[in-house]
Amino acid sequence: MIFSKKDIEWTAVFRFLIWAGVLLYVFSRFIPCATVGDYPKSDGLDDAWTQALHLAFSEHWQFGTAVVFTYGPWGFLARGYYPPTYLIAVMSWTVLSLVFLGASWRLARHFFKNEWPSVIWLVGFTAAATIPAGEDFNNRLVAWGVLLLGLHFFVEEGAFSLLQAALTISLGWMSLVKFTGLTESVVIVGMIAADNLFRQRRFPWIVPVWGAGLLFFWFAAGQQVRLLLPFLSNSWQITSGYTEAMMLAGPTEFRDAIGFLLTAGLIGALIGRLVWLRHQKAGVLPLAGLAMILFIVFKLGFVRNGWQHASTAAMALVLIALVGLALAQTATKITRQAAAGGLVLTLVYAAVVFNCWLPGEGLGKQLVESFSLHSLFAPVAASVTGDLRSTYEEKLTDGRRDFPLPPIPGRVDLYSYGQTILFANGLAYAPRPVMQSYSAYTPALARLNASYLRSARAPDNLLFAVQTIDDRFPSLDDGLSWPVLLTRYDPKSLVGKQGGFLLLSRSANPRSFQMIPLQTLSARFGEPVAVPAMSNNPLWAEIEINKSVVGRMALLFYKPPELRLTVILKNRSQQSFRLVPGQASGGFLLSPLIADTKAFAALAGSSWRQDLAGAEVVSMVISADTKSGSTVCYRSPMDVRFYRFTQSASGLR
């Protein structure tokens, strides 16, 4: 067939338009421009820590000491908008998008014979890495990880290439966005380094390149090198305590989790076959890397089961299935058909999860909207029109209207997690290390916050609310800080919407406190425990709940059952709450039951005995959220220690 010059010109124009659309799509999916979850809501838990991460980067707060959270110094790249960090976020994701584009295209063109299937695969891989919108950073980590594994083990088996170096440096960078990214990066880099040493017999350049990238971006975020180890140690504290503290069941959890495991097994078996054909026994390394990615995704998806987590896990499976489809192109026809079938089944699973958790916002709708003109040109529109900034300012104005606060001088922190109220009212935010109290879920993390309140860096004023999550016992969150709050700060007034916060000011005459041992006894699941009388002092408790071997295995691979603390009060009422073992072992105020902010204000006053007499706890029952109320995951009996909380001066006596 002979093509005319005009045909060739039109083909070139068509090809140019297709590629312009592909580039526009990739950049529109990564460069910050979304309008979902990006602005400070006056009552948003996630929006509060999002804004705090942006502020932390712009003011060079030191992670590992001043900030201890699941996100790192570049955590603001995960989501959100803040004027001082917006340009840096845009530039960062532009660079990361180029790396992603280069690596994805290199992988696709190596396996697909024709250009257009490669383009379709690239667009699909981009979509899977960026859906669901606003909750997609974990999938971006998966995308970068599987791309690096694919390039090293299937595409570029020679010397360490510039493209692999760019991906490796990017992983070092993204490791400082979220700690799970650091964990994932260490596994992937370790697998490739082991392959360099034992199969290829050459120096593992990937290790120093990854380390250099990590250190460069650590310094670029204004962090001190001496704080890198505390950052790693305290981030591990957050990660290791996450499952037991944050686990949450969902209405379709069993179906979704089993579906994930079956689909992951199918995709893993297919990729395992392809790896075996290519590397034989040496294929254990890429399979181990892939298995670890799947394990991390499974934990992220189903420990705290909800739409964000389950749908993100589903899209991670789609990403891995797409890589499997690419790898299968050099195999037999039957293997290619199996890979295509596996991808279809994975997409069906993802659609079921999305349509369950996101009514009206399912996978199909999100995918279609990603190709809309509004979505494609959103980064340009956001930068040119200034809509992001104007919307941001509008939300701050709404926050001031909905949660007006009086002028508060000096540095201010807020308990427990509604910090956007501080931002909206223009107060000088001075956060404790674990910035939101529900995250201080191990004794070590709780001690960090309590020590901060006793230090010279402590804020001048606090807005305090009894505000927890997941129906926890109210005084568990930041429980070790409560005695410090009651002795080093003085109550002023109830402020905010419907008096929702108690304003506390640093005391000119701080008191000391003492925990006087009263009694130690053993408690069994489901059996009532008599609680000593308060007398003239509140009662403090420590409950030592140790996991059994079965419990440690459950904690590692999935999650143990939730624990409950049921208390019977002097006024004969009974209330049941979630009990987090790490918080319980560190210690918490048990009696009187402080169920809301007004009760805490009464506790800080001089007539607390009369005001809270009916809230005295007279007995309690510890149980597991199982049919029997018991569980093999925790040892029984448990040690329970009671103390009297006393002060040396005014206030509680």
C-alpha angles and dihedrals in degrees: 000000000000118000120206123229089251091055091051091050092051090047090053091049091049091048091049092051092048092051092045088054092048092050091047091050095050094048093044090055096052109029110087111260107117121130097206117097093346101114133065110265115199092234103027119126094193093042090055096057090039092058091043091056091053090049091047092056095045092050096038097238110184115249117217093036113027092029125032113175143127088266128065136219092291092045092117088074089071095070147324140062130258121163098230093051101036098092091047090050092050093048092046095051091044089059092043090048091055091052091048092048094049095047095044093049092047091053094045096048091048093060108027116071096210130052099232097057085051090053092049091049091049092052092047092048090050092050092050091050093054105040131128092043115237094013099061106102093100089056091050087057090051091049094052091046098050091043091057092046091048094048095048100043101034112018114027109029094154126077121341102280131215089246092054089046090053091049091047093050089047090054090051088052094047090048085071092054097062130002093229085062089057091050092048092046093051090053095048095044089046093053093049092045090052089051090050091053104039106029106023096032095219139116113282099238089173091076099059091038091053091044092049091051091049093049094044093055091041088059092039088060090056095253125150117240092227090062096057093090094047087049091054093043097048093041087056088052089056092046098045093051096043100090098051094043103038104032113130132176123227131206094251098027097122093049093046095045094048089046090052093050093047093047092045090050091052094048092042092052091050094049089043089057091050092047091050092052090052105037108011110202092356087067089081089086099060089040090053090051091049092046091053091050090051091047092052091047091049092052092047091049103046111021089076100024115205140117095279093052102037095046092046090053090050092053091048087059089051090053092052092044089054090053089049089052090053093048091050094060091086093048132078124301091252091053091049090051091048090052091050090049091049090052092050092050090048091051090050090052091048091049091051092050094046095047090048097049099031109046108195090004101072130155095271093053093047091049094049092046091053087067096048119116089242091057096042094053097034095105091052093044092048092052098042103038099038091225092142093057094045091049090047091053091047091054091050089051090050089051092053090050096046097040108025116182131192118246108285116193125216129010117339136197128185131218126236118003114305097101094144086079088065092049093048092051093047096241124160102258115215106175128198114238096263093045098198118048099222088064094059088086102141127061090245093054092045090051090053091059094043091050090050091056090053094049131088088253092065114125121258093231138021134201105211130192130168092238124151140158136236093022094288122172099277100237096047097085108086086349094162089057095058096080089049092049091051095049106033100038132055123217115242111172146318109265140173130042109356089343091294095157133052112219111223124188127198108265122243087210107037117196128220122231136207135201108218112198113239111167143345119204142158123254130195128204112274096008121116117247120204111230118214116249117265093231104178097332138060117256124244123199138194118194115194106207113178125190122235123225088267089050093051090051091048090049092050099047103028128331140296121236118281119259125227133206114205116191129194113209132211090251086061095249121133127214132181127207141175113267119209109203096213093052092044093053092051091055137254142193105272105172132070095032106238100203100166144011095269090056090053089050088052091049090054091052132082098250097052094126093063096036094050101031093115091051094064111126111231100174141359142197126209114206142162122242091250133108092260095040089235133091140194089220094079130046118249133236101045127201114245119190123193126200137178113237108219134175128211099220142014123345118040112026 
